[in-house]
């Protein structure tokens, strides 16, 4: 196997750790100067920073899309505030506010020092060198720089491959 594997091939052989992929952004990740906005951008279900935010037209609260969809399925369309949930487009001012908030990377405790604007968070997570990946062949878990080396030497990677 060629030690200098194509980047796209490496990406196909790696997956983000499934447990880490369930993103929950704790409001403690917000920079101190933005803490006063935490109740505005907090999902009223998971109490984290909203991910893919949606709004309830009746009560004007915002929720993570995943959180509210799960809630609605379990509660027959009733919002956590006991109104009939009807998804409503979030106000532009709320989105602008959310996008300007600076937060720390969820991998801060693993060594990531990045300070990220909310609007760039997803992009950062796709490129963060501290994100945990796993090998699709042997399920070893580690950071991307270690996993790239592992992939080229994994003894289980090509076990089921047939030579042409």
N, C-alpha and C positions, 0 to 999 in steps of 0.2 A: 504494500500500500504506500502511496506517495505521501511523504511526511508533510509536504506543502499542499495540504488539501484545499480545495476551493471553499471560500467562505460560505457560499450558499449550501454546500454539502454538509459542512459542519453544523450550520443552523438546523438543517433537516434532522440531524442526528442528536440534537440537543432539544430539550424542552424545559421551559421554566417549571420549577418545582410547583406542583399542583397546589400544595398547601399555601405557598407564598402568593400564588396567583389570585387567591381570594383576598383582594386588597381591602383593607380596612385602614383608613387614615385617621388615626387618633388625633383629636384636637390638640393634644400636647405637641404635635409636630409643627404647629403654627408658630411662627416667629413671635416673640413677645410683643412687638409693636402692632401686631394684627389680632391679638387675643380678644380685643373688644368686639370683633366681628364674629367670634366663634359661634355664638348662639344663632346668628343669622345664617351661617353656612353649615350648620350642623344638621345632619339627618335626624329627624325626630323619632326614628325607629332604632337605628344602630348607634346613635349619638356620636358618630364619627363625622369627618368632613365629607360632604356629599360627593358621590361618585356618579357621573352621568345623571345630574340632577333633573328631577321633574317636580312639578308643582300641582297642588290640589286647588282646583278653581274655587271650591267652596270655602276652605279655611285659609288659603294662601300660604300654607306651609310647604317647604321643599323637603324632598326625600331622595335617597339614592334610588335609581330606577329599579335595581334588583330588589332592594328592601321593600319598596312599595308594591312591586309586582307579587312578591311572595306573600305580603300582608293581605293584599286584595284577594288572592286565591284562597287564603285561609278564612277570610272574614266576609265572603260574599259581597265584595264591592264597598265595604264600609271602611272609611279612612280611619287612621288611629285617633283622630279627633271626633269620631262618631258622626261625621257627615257622609254623604254619598260622594265617594271619590270620583272626580272627573279630571283626567289629566289636562293640564293647562300649560301653555308655553311660559317658561320662566321669563320674567321681565329682563330686558336688556341691561338695566342698571344692576340687577343682581348678578348677572353673568359677568359684567365688567368688574364688579367688586370682587367676585370669586377669583377671576383670572389674575388680579393684581396682588392677591395674598401670597406671601412667601411662606413656604413650608420646607422642613427638612425631609430628606429622603427617608423612606421607611427602613432603609438599610443603614441608617446612621450608626446603630449599635454594632454593625459589621465592618465599620470603617469608612463609609461614604461621608464625605464632607460637603457634598453639594447643597446649595441653597437654591431652591427651585420655585418658580412661579407656578401656581396651580395649573395654569393653562399648558405648561410644558411638562407636567408630571408624567403623563403616560409615555411621552417620548423619552424622557430620562430613564424610566424604568426599563424600557427596551434596550437601553445602552449602558445601564449601570453595571460597572464591573463587579459590584458586590452582590448582584442578584444571584440567587442560587439556581443552578440548572442541574438537570440530571441526564445521564446517558440513557438513550432509549434501549440500548442493548442490555446493559448490566444493572441499570438503575443507580449507579454511583452518583452522589450529589456533591457539588462543590461550586465554587465561583467560576465564571466563564474562562478566565485565563488558564486555570488548572484543567478544566474540562476540555478545552481545545486540544491540549496535549494528550489527555486521556483518550479522546476519540480516535486519534491516529494510532494508538497502541492497544485499544480495548480487545481482549482476546475473544469476546463474545460478539463483536461487531459483525463479522462476516461468516459466522458459523453456518447459516442457512443459505448462503449465496452459492450459486452454481457457476462454475467457470464456463465461459462461452466457447 
